[in-house]
Amino acid sequence: MRKPVHFIRADVLERRSAELLARHAARFGPIERFPVPIEPIIEGTLELAISWEELPAQDGLVLGALRPALRTVVVNELARDYFGEFPGSESFTFAHEAAPWALHIDAGLVGQPTLGWPLRTTTWSALARLRVHARRRSGRRTVSRRAY
């Protein structure tokens, strides 16, 4: 069974991005020039670690990964040549991997027993469990784990 795809509206993404940049500016000062310094936002504002590790290829080069349970953005050591060849791809990868954390994951729940079962280190399992938690908080009584 195919999982449903949920999109976040553009205006919501813009608002959430502005909120993240405002939180960063409140702690570390305003961003004075572009490109936006994504690594300080990841480490300082989102409070995630950054790790360079070798990630095995899966139908092509894997640039990065998010490990929510470890609060870590992983960037592929094997992709350094790719990042050198394609300017901006390294920053894009950092932002791409940190986005699910900023948009979908309640940092206070990661590693906590409130979810009812252990949180695995994959993004999809973390998001699925957080969706279940959100449904419970919204008052819905029936929750199907199969839907995820």
MIVEX-692204 format. One record per residue: residue in three letters; x, y, z of N, C-alpha, C in turn. Coordinates in steps of 0.05 Angstrom, whole numbers, plus 5000, padded with zeros to 4 digits. Layout:
! MIVEX-692204
ALAXYZXYZXYZ;...
//
This chain:
! MIVEX-692204
MET501749765000500050005000501850255000;ARG501250434983502750684981502050875003;LYS504151005014503751195036502651455024;PRO500751595038499751845028501952055029;VAL501952245010503952455009502452715019;HIS503752845038502653095049504553315043;PHE503553535031505153765024504653985044;ILE506754145049506454385065506154615046;ARG504054775050503555005032505955195032;ALA506355325009508655515006508555735027;ASP506255845034506056055053506855955081;VAL506255705087507055595113510055555114;LEU511255455091514155425090515555695093;GLU514555895080515756165083515656265112;ARG513356225125513056315153514956155171;ARG515055895167516755735184519755805180;SER520455855155523255935149523856205162;ALA522056395160522456655173522756625203;GLU521156445215521256405244523956285252;LEU524956095236527555975242529756175240;LEU529756345219531756555216531556755238;ALA529156815247528857005270529956885296;ARG529456625300530656495324533656495323;HIS534756445299537656455296538756735301;ALA537356935290538257215294538157295323;ALA536057205337535857275366538157165382;ARG539156935375541356805390544056895381;PHE544456935355547056975343547457225327;GLY545357385326545557635310544357585282;PRO543757805268542457785242544457675221;ILE543257545201544857445179545257685160;GLU547757755156548358005142548857965112;ARG549457725103549957685075549157395067;PHE548857365041548157115029550656975018;PRO550756715016548556525022548256505052;VAL545856415060545156375088547056165099;PRO548356215122550256025134548755785147;ILE548355575132546655365141547855205164;GLU550555155164551754995185551355125213;PRO551755385216551255505243548255485251;ILE546455495232543655465238543155175248;ILE544254985234543854705242544954655270;GLU547454735274548754675300547854865322;GLY547555115317546955315338543955335344;THR542355365323539555415328537855155330;LEU538354965312536954715313538154515333;GLU540654575341542154415361542454125352;LEU543154095326543853835315546853825310;ALA547953585312550753545306550953505276;ILE553353555265553953505237556153295237;SER555853085221557752875220558352815190;TRP560952795184561752705157562452405160;GLU560952245145561351955146561151835117;GLU562251605113561851465088559051335087;LEU557451425069554751305065554751145040;PRO553950885041554050715017552050814996;ALA552750764971550950844949548450664949;GLN546250794943543650654940542350754914;ASP542750614892541750714866542950994860;GLY545451024864546851274859548051384885;LEU549351614882550751734904548851844925;VAL549151774950547551884972549152124983;LEU547852354983549252594992549152635022;GLY546952555035546752595064544452435075;ALA544152465101541952335116541452475142;LEU539052445153538352545179537952315198;ARG539252325221538852115242537552255265;PRO534852265266533452415286534052315315;ALA534152055319534651955346537452035357;LEU539252085339541952175346542352475344;ARG540152615335540252905331542652985313;THR542952845291545252875274544552895244;VAL545753085231545653105202548252975192;VAL548052775175550352635165550752715136;VAL553152795129553852855102555952655092;ASN555552565068557152345057560052435051;GLU561952315064564752365059565452305030;LEU564152105019564752024991563652224971;ALA562252424979561052614961562652874959;ARG564952884972566553134972567253224944;ASP567953044926568553114898566053234885;TYR563753114890561253204878560753494888;PHE561053544914560553804925562454014912;GLY564953924907566954104894566154164866;GLU565053974852564354004824561754174820;PHE559954154839557354284837557054484860;PRO557754744855557554944876554754974887;GLY554554984913551955014926550754754935;SER551754534923550454274929551054184958;GLU553354264970553854194997551954335016;SER551554595012549654745029546854645025;PHE546154585000543454474995543054215010;THR545154045010544853785024544553825054;PHE546054015066545754075094542854165100;ALA541854345084539154455088537054235083;HIS537454075062535553865055535253655078;GLU537453595090537453395112536353515138;ALA536753765143535753895167532853965166;ALA531753995142528954085138526953915152;PRO527053645151525053485165525053535195;TRP527453585206527653645235526153905241;ALA526754105225525554375230522554375225;LEU521654215206518854225198517054015211;HIS518053785218516353565226516853445253;ILE519253485263520053325287519953505312;ASP518453415332518453555358520853465374;ALA522853635375525453565388525153465416;GLY523153565430522653475458521753185460;LEU520753075438519752795439521952595431;VAL523952675418526052485408527452365432;GLY527352105433528751955454527051935480;GLN524652045480522952035504521051795502;PRO520251695525518451455525515551525519;THR514951785513512151865509510951745484;LEU512651645465511551545441510451255443;GLY511251125465510150855470511850625458;TRP513650685440515450475430518050615422;PRO520250465419522850595414522850745387;LEU524150965387524451125363526851025348;ARG526450945323528650845307530151085295;THR532451025282534151245272533451335244;THR531351225232530751315205528751535206;THR528951715186527151945185524251855183;TRP523651655165520851575161519651455186;SER521051295200519851175224519451395245;ALA521251585247520851805266518451965259;LEU518152035233515852195225513252045229;ALA513251785223510851625227509951625256;ARG511851595274511151585302510251855312;LEU511452065302510552335310507852405299;ARG507152295275504452335265502452195283;VAL503051955292501351815310500951975336;HIS503152085346503052245371501252495366;ALA501552625343499952865337497052795335;ARG496352555323493552475322492452435350;ARG494052315367493152265395492652535409;ARG494352725405494052985418491653135407;SER490953085381488653225369485953105378;GLY486052885392483552765402482452535387;ARG483752465365482852235350483351985366;ARG481351805367481551565383482851335369;THR482351305343483451075329486051145315;VAL488050985318490551025305491450765293;SER492050765268492950525255495950555248;ARG497550375259500450385253500950295224;ARG499050135213499350035186499450255166;ALA498150475171497950695152500650825147;TYR502550765164505250885161507150665152;
//
